[in-house]
Amino acid sequence: MDLTGHFGQEVRRTRLSLNISQEQLAAMSGVNRSHMGQIERGQKSASLYTIERIANALHCSPSQLVNFNSGDSE
């Protein structure tokens, strides 16, 4: 999986673990809800600025959302 897809999956997994809707996360991070959906599905890349805003809204570090060290081998 590429970085964009991995990031989107991690955003979704973290959001769901916090019981936050996609719409709520979009509002909390200042990202358009439609764009947030595209990010979560791995259809659109997020800028570094957007990654930081999403991470802040999810109360985690940006590195937690882009970390590939999950035991996957490439």
DSSP file (Angstrom, degrees, kcal/mol; ACC not computed):
  #  RESIDUE AA STRUCTURE BP1 BP2  ACC     N-H-->O    O-->H-N    N-H-->O    O-->H-N    TCO  KAPPA ALPHA  PHI   PSI    X-CA   Y-CA   Z-CA
    1    1 A M              0   0    0      0, 0.0     2,-0.1     0, 0.0     0, 0.0   0.000 360.0 360.0 360.0 143.7    0.0    0.0    0.0
    2    2 A D     >  -     0   0    0      1,-0.1     4,-2.5    40,-0.1     5,-0.2  -0.311 360.0-102.7 -81.9 169.6    1.2    3.5   -0.7
    3    3 A L  H  > S+     0   0    0      1,-0.2     4,-2.9     2,-0.2     5,-0.2   0.867 119.5  54.6 -61.3 -39.4    1.7    6.3    1.8
    4    4 A T  H  > S+     0   0    0      2,-0.2     4,-2.2     1,-0.2    -1,-0.2   0.929 112.0  43.5 -62.3 -45.6   -1.5    8.1    0.8
    5    5 A G  H  > S+     0   0    0      2,-0.2     4,-2.2     1,-0.2    -2,-0.2   0.901 114.3  50.0 -66.5 -41.5   -3.6    4.9    1.3
    6    6 A H  H  X S+     0   0    0     -4,-2.5     4,-2.5     2,-0.2    -2,-0.2   0.932 110.1  50.6 -62.5 -45.7   -1.9    4.1    4.6
    7    7 A F  H  X S+     0   0    0     -4,-2.9     4,-2.6     1,-0.2    -2,-0.2   0.933 110.2  49.9 -57.7 -47.2   -2.4    7.6    5.9
    8    8 A G  H  X S+     0   0    0     -4,-2.2     4,-2.3     1,-0.2    -1,-0.2   0.900 110.7  49.3 -59.6 -42.2   -6.1    7.5    5.0
    9    9 A Q  H  X S+     0   0    0     -4,-2.2     4,-2.9     2,-0.2    -1,-0.2   0.899 111.7  48.8 -64.1 -40.8   -6.5    4.1    6.8
   10   10 A E  H  X S+     0   0    0     -4,-2.5     4,-2.6    55,-0.3     5,-0.3   0.888 110.2  51.0 -68.1 -38.5   -4.7    5.4    9.9
   11   11 A V  H  X S+     0   0    0     -4,-2.6     4,-2.7    -5,-0.2    -2,-0.2   0.947 114.1  44.7 -61.0 -47.6   -6.8    8.6   10.0
   12   12 A R  H  X S+     0   0    0     -4,-2.3     4,-2.7     2,-0.2     5,-0.2   0.930 113.8  48.9 -63.3 -46.5  -10.0    6.5    9.7
   13   13 A R  H  X S+     0   0    0     -4,-2.9     4,-2.0     1,-0.2    -1,-0.2   0.924 115.2  44.3 -60.4 -45.4   -8.9    3.9   12.3
   14   14 A T  H  X S+     0   0    0     -4,-2.6     4,-1.3     2,-0.2    -1,-0.2   0.915 113.0  51.4 -66.2 -43.4   -7.9    6.6   14.8
   15   15 A R  H  <>S+     0   0    0     -4,-2.7     5,-2.1    -5,-0.3     3,-0.5   0.927 111.7  46.6 -59.4 -46.1  -11.1    8.6   14.2
   16   16 A L  H ><5S+     0   0    0     -4,-2.7     3,-1.3     1,-0.2    -1,-0.2   0.863 107.0  57.3 -66.8 -35.3  -13.3    5.6   14.8
   17   17 A S  H 3<5S+     0   0    0     -4,-2.0    -1,-0.2     1,-0.3    -2,-0.2   0.786 109.5  46.5 -65.8 -25.5  -11.3    4.6   17.9
   18   18 A L  T 3<5S-     0   0    0     -4,-1.3    -1,-0.3    -3,-0.5    -2,-0.2   0.390 113.3-121.8 -93.8   1.7  -12.2    8.1   19.3
   19   19 A N  T < 5 +     0   0    0     -3,-1.3     2,-0.4     1,-0.2    -3,-0.2   0.912  61.8 146.9  57.5  45.9  -15.8    7.7   18.2
   20   20 A I      < -     0   0    0     -5,-2.1    -1,-0.2    -6,-0.1    -2,-0.1  -0.929  45.4-128.0-112.2 134.8  -15.7   10.8   16.0
   21   21 A S     >  -     0   0    0     -2,-0.4     4,-2.6     1,-0.1     5,-0.2  -0.392  23.2-114.5 -75.7 160.1  -17.6   11.1   12.8
   22   22 A Q  H  > S+     0   0    0      1,-0.2     4,-2.4     2,-0.2     5,-0.2   0.889 119.4  52.5 -60.0 -39.2  -15.9   12.1    9.6
   23   23 A E  H  > S+     0   0    0      2,-0.2     4,-2.1     1,-0.2    -1,-0.2   0.897 108.9  49.3 -64.6 -41.0  -17.9   15.3    9.5
   24   24 A Q  H  > S+     0   0    0      2,-0.2     4,-2.8     1,-0.2    -2,-0.2   0.927 111.4  48.8 -64.2 -44.7  -16.8   16.1   13.1
   25   25 A L  H  X S+     0   0    0     -4,-2.6     4,-2.1     1,-0.2     6,-0.3   0.907 109.4  52.9 -62.4 -41.1  -13.2   15.5   12.2
   26   26 A A  H  X>S+     0   0    0     -4,-2.4     5,-2.1     1,-0.2     4,-1.1   0.931 112.7  44.2 -59.2 -45.8  -13.5   17.6    9.1
   27   27 A A  H  <5S+     0   0    0     -4,-2.1     3,-0.3     1,-0.2    -2,-0.2   0.906 112.9  51.4 -65.9 -42.0  -14.9   20.5   11.2
   28   28 A M  H  <5S+     0   0    0     -4,-2.8    -1,-0.2     1,-0.2    -2,-0.2   0.814 118.4  37.2 -65.3 -31.1  -12.3   20.0   14.0
   29   29 A S  H  <5S-     0   0    0     -4,-2.1    -1,-0.2    -5,-0.2    -2,-0.2   0.501 108.3-118.5-101.6  -5.7   -9.4   20.1   11.5
   30   30 A G  T  <5 +     0   0    0     -4,-1.1     2,-0.4    -3,-0.3    -3,-0.2   0.785  67.8 136.7  74.1  26.9  -10.7   22.7    9.2
   31   31 A V      < -     0   0    0     -5,-2.1    -1,-0.3    -6,-0.3    -2,-0.2  -0.887  64.3-103.3-108.2 137.3  -10.8   20.3    6.2
   32   32 A N     >  -     0   0    0     -2,-0.4     4,-2.5     1,-0.1     5,-0.2  -0.323  29.8-127.6 -55.0 136.3  -13.7   20.2    3.8
   33   33 A R  H  > S+     0   0    0      1,-0.2     4,-2.0     2,-0.2     5,-0.1   0.871 108.9  50.7 -59.3 -40.0  -15.8   17.1    4.6
   34   34 A S  H  > S+     0   0    0      1,-0.2     4,-1.9     2,-0.2    -1,-0.2   0.912 111.1  48.3 -64.0 -42.6  -15.7   15.8    1.0
   35   35 A H  H  > S+     0   0    0      1,-0.2     4,-2.4     2,-0.2    -2,-0.2   0.886 107.8  55.9 -64.8 -38.7  -11.9   16.2    0.9
   36   36 A M  H  X S+     0   0    0     -4,-2.5     4,-2.6     1,-0.2    -1,-0.2   0.908 106.6  50.6 -60.1 -41.9  -11.7   14.4    4.3
   37   37 A G  H  X S+     0   0    0     -4,-2.0     4,-1.9     1,-0.2    -1,-0.2   0.903 110.1  49.4 -62.1 -41.6  -13.5   11.4    2.7
   38   38 A Q  H  <>S+     0   0    0     -4,-1.9     5,-2.5     2,-0.2     6,-1.3   0.870 110.6  50.5 -66.4 -36.6  -11.2   11.4   -0.2
   39   39 A I  H ><5S+     0   0    0     -4,-2.4     3,-1.4     4,-0.2    -2,-0.2   0.943 110.4  49.1 -64.4 -47.9   -8.2   11.5    2.1
   40   40 A E  H 3<5S+     0   0    0     -4,-2.6    -2,-0.2     1,-0.3    -1,-0.2   0.844 111.2  49.7 -62.6 -33.9   -9.5    8.6    4.2
   41   41 A R  T 3<5S-     0   0    0     -4,-1.9    -1,-0.3    -5,-0.2    -2,-0.2   0.495 114.4-117.5 -82.9  -2.8  -10.2    6.5    1.0
   42   42 A G  T < 5S+     0   0    0     -3,-1.4    -3,-0.2    -4,-0.4   -37,-0.2   0.686  83.1 119.3  75.7  17.8   -6.6    7.2   -0.2
   43   43 A Q  S   <S+     0   0    0     -5,-2.5     2,-0.4    -6,-0.2    -4,-0.2   0.729  73.3  34.5 -86.2 -23.9   -7.9    9.1   -3.2
   44   44 A K  S    S-     0   0    0     -6,-1.3     2,-0.2    -9,-0.1    -2,-0.2  -0.981  77.8-127.5-132.8 143.1   -6.3   12.4   -2.4
   45   45 A S        -     0   0    0     -2,-0.4     2,-0.4    -3,-0.1    -6,-0.1  -0.582  22.6-133.4 -82.8 151.0   -3.0   13.3   -0.7
   46   46 A A        -     0   0    0     -2,-0.2   -39,-0.0    -7,-0.1     2,-0.0  -0.855  18.3-121.1-103.8 141.9   -2.9   15.6    2.2
   47   47 A S     >  -     0   0    0     -2,-0.4     4,-2.8     1,-0.1     5,-0.2  -0.313  30.9-106.3 -70.5 163.9   -0.5   18.5    2.4
   48   48 A L  H  > S+     0   0    0      1,-0.2     4,-2.3     2,-0.2     5,-0.2   0.887 123.6  54.0 -58.9 -38.2    1.9   18.6    5.4
   49   49 A Y  H  > S+     0   0    0      2,-0.2     4,-2.0     1,-0.2    -1,-0.2   0.914 110.4  45.6 -61.8 -43.8   -0.2   21.4    6.8
   50   50 A T  H  > S+     0   0    0      2,-0.2     4,-2.7     1,-0.2     5,-0.2   0.887 109.8  54.5 -68.7 -39.5   -3.4   19.3    6.5
   51   51 A I  H  X S+     0   0    0     -4,-2.8     4,-2.7     1,-0.2    -2,-0.2   0.929 109.2  48.8 -58.6 -44.2   -1.7   16.3    8.1
   52   52 A E  H  X S+     0   0    0     -4,-2.3     4,-2.5     1,-0.2    -2,-0.2   0.911 111.4  48.8 -62.6 -42.8   -0.7   18.4   11.0
   53   53 A R  H  X S+     0   0    0     -4,-2.0     4,-2.0     2,-0.2    -2,-0.2   0.899 112.9  47.4 -65.2 -40.8   -4.2   19.8   11.4
   54   54 A I  H  X S+     0   0    0     -4,-2.7     4,-1.9     2,-0.2    -2,-0.2   0.932 112.2  49.9 -65.4 -45.4   -5.8   16.3   11.3
   55   55 A A  H  <>S+     0   0    0     -4,-2.7     5,-2.3    -5,-0.2     4,-0.4   0.914 110.2  50.6 -60.3 -43.3   -3.3   14.9   13.8
   56   56 A N  H ><5S+     0   0    0     -4,-2.5     3,-1.1     1,-0.2    -1,-0.2   0.911 109.6  50.3 -60.7 -42.2   -4.0   17.8   16.2
   57   57 A A  H 3<5S+     0   0    0     -4,-2.0    -1,-0.2     1,-0.3    -2,-0.2   0.829 113.0  46.6 -65.2 -31.2   -7.7   17.2   15.9
   58   58 A L  T 3<5S-     0   0    0     -4,-1.9    -1,-0.3     2,-0.1    -2,-0.2   0.376 112.3-122.0 -91.1   3.7   -7.1   13.5   16.6
   59   59 A H  T < 5S+     0   0    0     -3,-1.1     2,-0.3    -4,-0.4    -3,-0.2   0.905  76.0 103.8  56.2  46.6   -4.8   14.3   19.6
   60   60 A C  S   <S-     0   0    0     -5,-2.3    -1,-0.2    -6,-0.1    -2,-0.1  -0.886  75.7 -92.4-142.9 174.4   -1.8   12.4   18.1
   61   61 A S    >>  -     0   0    0     -2,-0.3     3,-1.0     1,-0.1     4,-0.8  -0.618  31.8-119.7 -89.1 152.3    1.4   13.2   16.3
   62   62 A P  H >> S+     0   0    0      0, 0.0     3,-1.0     0, 0.0     4,-0.9   0.872 113.1  62.6 -55.7 -36.0    1.6   13.3   12.5
   63   63 A S  H 3> S+     0   0    0      1,-0.3     4,-0.9     2,-0.2     3,-0.4   0.814  94.7  60.6 -62.8 -29.4    4.2   10.5   12.6
   64   64 A Q  H <4 S+     0   0    0     -3,-1.0    -1,-0.3     1,-0.2     3,-0.1   0.818 105.6  48.4 -65.2 -29.1    1.6    8.2   14.2
   65   65 A L  H << S+     0   0    0     -3,-1.0   -55,-0.3    -4,-0.8    -1,-0.2   0.657 119.1  36.4 -86.5 -16.8   -0.6    8.6   11.1
   66   66 A V  H  < S+     0   0    0     -4,-0.9     2,-0.3    -3,-0.4    -2,-0.2   0.334  82.4 128.8-116.4   6.1    2.2    8.0    8.6
   67   67 A N     <  -     0   0    0     -4,-0.9    -3,-0.0    -5,-0.2   -57,-0.0  -0.479  33.4-175.1 -68.4 123.1    4.2    5.3   10.4
   68   68 A F        +     0   0    0     -2,-0.3     2,-2.3     1,-0.1     4,-0.5   0.409  55.6 105.4 -95.4  -0.3    4.8    2.2    8.2
   69   69 A N        +     0   0    0      1,-0.2    -1,-0.1     2,-0.1    -2,-0.1  -0.349  37.4 119.2 -81.6  61.8    6.4    0.2   11.0
   70   70 A S  S    S-     0   0    0     -2,-2.3    -1,-0.2     2,-0.1     3,-0.1   0.157  97.1 -86.9-110.0  17.1    3.5   -2.0   11.6
   71   71 A G  S    S+     0   0    0      1,-0.3     2,-0.3    -3,-0.2    -2,-0.1   0.408  85.9 137.0  93.4  -2.3    5.3   -5.3   10.8
   72   72 A D        -     0   0    0     -4,-0.5     2,-0.4     2,-0.0    -1,-0.3  -0.580  43.6-146.6 -76.7 138.9    4.6   -5.0    7.0
   73   73 A S              0   0    0     -2,-0.3    -4,-0.0     1,-0.1    -1,-0.0  -0.899 360.0 360.0-108.1 138.4    7.6   -5.9    4.9
   74   74 A E              0   0    0     -2,-0.4    -1,-0.1     0, 0.0    -2,-0.0   0.344 360.0 360.0-122.7 360.0    8.2   -4.3    1.6
